[in-house]
Amino acid sequence: WHGRLARAGDRLDACPTQTGTFDLVEAAAGNGRLSRDVLDHLAAHAPDVHRSIRLHLVERSPTARSSQRGVLGPHSDRLTTSAADVPEAIRGLIFANELLDALPPHLVVMRTGGLREVFVTASGDRLHTVEAEPSSSRLGAYLDHVRARLEPGWFAEVNLAAIDWIRRAAERLQAGFLLLIDYGHEAPSLFSASRRGGTLTAYHRHTSEGRDDGPSWLAEPGERDITSHVDLTGVRLAAEAAGLTTLGIIDQGYFLLGLGLADRLFESSDPSPRGLARRLALKSLLLPAGLGSTHKVLVFARGLGQPTLAGFSFARRLT
């Protein structure tokens, strides 16, 4: 990313109110490990950019926040804020890796009488689901907005929390980029017959349990990672409605190829087990059957026009 940050910094330097600093904001930062990796690279390859960084780690967990300075190590002096929400005024880059899919969605189902919402309730010591009137008129309005047409019996997830987060982040980005990495699909694919059961999935001991698997996804509260796919269309429309410019949405594999990851694979000749593990990890990010196509990269901007980014060298390659 250091090349992208360097060019972004050049553009922001042209702004009259710029003070020579670059805000780097990681949302859902955990203990700061990803930001540590980014700063390691900047320190080695773009020291001027590294010196300009004001790091902001956004994390709800107090426990994770308490360990961030220790994880950042030699970069701890770059940490400007550590809080539960995005800072009020940002000039630089807000980025998040697998944030939106972790936000809680509303589960809905279309019946012959209209849209219904699926709620979780308790009976004794067991959780189960019930259908009732939607909790908010925003659910039906959202589906209309992205032109989703659900047939009777089709389930879907509507992630209003993700849309609200996009709007809030966009409002606080005065100038710069919003970069998101997540898995999902455009609305015509997400809300279609091929996914009529929805995408709500629980992971337990590295095994997935879909909604159709019955009550297993409600078992042992707190012991399962419950997630759903992101509606890329809804995210894009929300960002644009908040005044951001869409620079591109692309498969992660093609984005990384545009950044030159394939060249780094060929250049690496470390024969050690660690070197081999690193090359295999890099390949997993590129393979179409793996993270290369399941994960998407979304980039939006404010106040920068239409900059050319190397990550979009393969145009709009999206599966």
Number of C-alpha atoms within 10 A of each C-alpha: 11 18 15 13 21 18 15 22 23 13 18 22 15 10 14 7 8 14 10 15 17 26 21 26 28 23 24 22 25 21 23 24 13 16 23 19 12 14 26 17 15 21 16 10 13 16 15 11 22 23 16 16 24 19 22 25 27 24 22 16 14 13 11 13 20 13 13 22 18 13 16 21 10 12 19 14 12 18 17 14 14 23 15 16 16 23 17 11 13 23 24 25 22 27 20 18 18 17 18 27 20 18 17 16 20 18 22 24 23 18 14 9 7 12 20 21 21 19 16 11 11 10 7 6 5 11 16 16 14 11 14 13 13 18 12 10 9 13 21 16 11 16 18 11 13 18 14 17 14 20 17 14 11 20 26 26 25 22 24 17 15 22 21 13 19 21 19 16 22 25 17 15 25 16 22 24 27 25 19 20 21 23 23 22 19 18 18 14 14 22 26 18 14 10 13 18 18 23 21 20 20 22 15 15 8 9 10 15 20 20 17 13 11 12 14 16 24 19 14 11 9 8 13 20 16 20 18 24 23 28 25 21 19 23 22 22 17 19 25 18 12 16 17 25 20 18 18 19 24 24 26 27 28 27 27 21 20 17 19 13 18 15 10 13 14 9 9 12 11 11 9 9 9 10 13 14 12 15 17 12 11 17 18 15 21 21 15 17 10 13 18 22 21 20 23 27 23 22 24 23 27 22 17 15 10 12 11 11 17 16 22 22 15 14 14 13 17 18 14
